[in-house]
């Protein structure tokens, strides 16, 4: 408790005793001393440019005041800049929909090519990108950013280029594409210079680079980037950037076990954020402070910080009508608090409080899931309404029975007995139904969990598959396009056609791969005959323009049975890798592909070429095709045999069988023969 009181008093004293920054104080002074409406308007707009450092309510009030003045003096450009300020306030409140509703109609009034208004156009575009990115709609977001990059490059706006490249780098980091993220950040830095107009964007680039280096375990590089960000943030007096930088630095100090420095950094971050957010809870930073104390063995201090942070969070009320509705994020943050608190109680050996905190974690997770289960709530409400109506009907029936009792006294006993029997029977049925409903709900819950787990596993597999194949192909296309665009000395038209041919081939292969992937993903299961037909179509597309290579496809499918979409994907990738290796490396003039299936869950796939062969036991640096094929065969529980002799070609045999991998496939394949 003493730790929290010290922090609170210290922060309050700091906020009260000093202004936010000298820059903010100076801009506010200009607003207060402005003599005309126009002077006041542009003084307010200059102040709103510091939207990350201003408190949200203050930013909102200034934006509304600027809109009113701009409308009164009919200054349309200033009105649009006031809209940007108002949208930034909405974004600070995480109210993305309201921000978009302001920005999109205003953006239609401007174009990038008009010199007097191009800065307004780019500010509106940046706010729109922040909205789209805030909703994680990356497809539309990437398209919007590339449109801005084209405009900025055309009109040579280096600040906008740096901001856009930085945004793309951050989104690639979010999607776990770290190499691309690093490249984009350093490309963004290349557009900056030591000119003060680049300080803000350079600070954010260095902060993002620090996150990349921290994630890859390069703490020294991360520290360097954070120190650069701190210097730039102090120059432009941006409290938000400075606070974030100090929080990141505290996390690095914890990793390096320099706990005194970590404590100093996070306390300063808390102090700075207090100037921006006032008395709002700073949960993420208090978690870092608690982590400092927990790692340094000061468990009681960590517990005090966490408990008092929870207390502050429960008493704080955000009365702003402009903020995003809902408390899911708050519920999840509270769970993180309780998880850290439980860890501290466990280290301290306080089993009673540890168990109580675990119960709070469970309750917090339940609250979070409940808040995200609108369908479940709607279903419960429907059931409640049905039961309510049934109860009303029962009451109405009982009232009729009572009326009949008064009119038919002679039948009262019989009717009463019948009613009692009926009610008892109904109650028993109700209890039985309730029991069945509970059992059904439990089955549904378990089934949904199983489906969710399976979907998550399938998503990861598909993502890895697309990354390994399409990612590599697109990277190849990008490298060749960049090479053609740079056009080294001596680069001829023939060279350009050759490299464009490479790009065309890889693009065609990527389209084929994507088409086959989509075909598989659109099906839960694929019959063995459908797979054989699709394999023929795939081979025909891959080998159609390979005039130097002839090929035969032989199939013998006896019974109709189904393969899972995952197994089909693995089989396609195996054939793709083998055919690609034959085309690139074997020098073969003829390929034979045989596919047979006599019984469910059994098949034999054989590829033979008359090429130069290769050393199976040799080491080929940078080539992992055979390893990938072997791994895929293992994934589908099939046996893989490879035979190759110098000058005698290569034979690859993939067999899957229920019992003996080879016993059911000794006779030669017959039936249909397709050849080029």
Secondary structure, DSSP 4 states (H G I P E B T S, - for coil): -HHHHHHHHHHHHHHHHS-S-HHHHHHHHHHHH--SHHHHHHHHHHHHTTTTTS-HHHHHHHHHHHHHHHHHHT-HHHHHHHHHHHHHHHHHTT-HHHHHHHHHHHHTT--TT-TTTHHHHHHHHHHHHHHHHHTT-HHHHHHHHHHHHHHHHHTT-HHHHHHHHHHHHHHHHHTT-HHHHHHHHHHHHHT--SSGGGHHHHHHHHHHHHHHHHHTT-HHHHHHHHHHHHHHHHHHT-HHHHHHHHHHHHHHHHHTT-HHHHHHHHHHHHHHHHHHHTTS--HHHHHHHHHHHHHTT-HHHHHHHHHHHHHHHHH-----TTSPP--HHHHHHHHHHHHHHHHHHHHHT-HHHHHHHHHHHHHHHHHHHHHT-HHHHHHHHHHHHHHHHHHHHHHHHHHHHHHHHHH-GGGHHHHHHHHHHHHHHHHHHHHHHHHHHHHHHHHHHHHHHHHHHHHHHHHHHHHHHHIIIIIHHHHHHHHHHHHHHH--TT--HHHHHHHHHHHHHHHHHHHHHHHHHHHHHT-SEEEHHHHHHHHHHHHHHHHTT-TT-EEEEEEEE-S--EEEHHHHHHHHHHHHHHHHHIIIII--SEEEEEEEE-STT-EEEEEEE-S----TT---TT--HHHHHHHHHHHTT-EEEEEE-TTS-EEEEEEE-SS-TTTT--SPP-SEEEE-
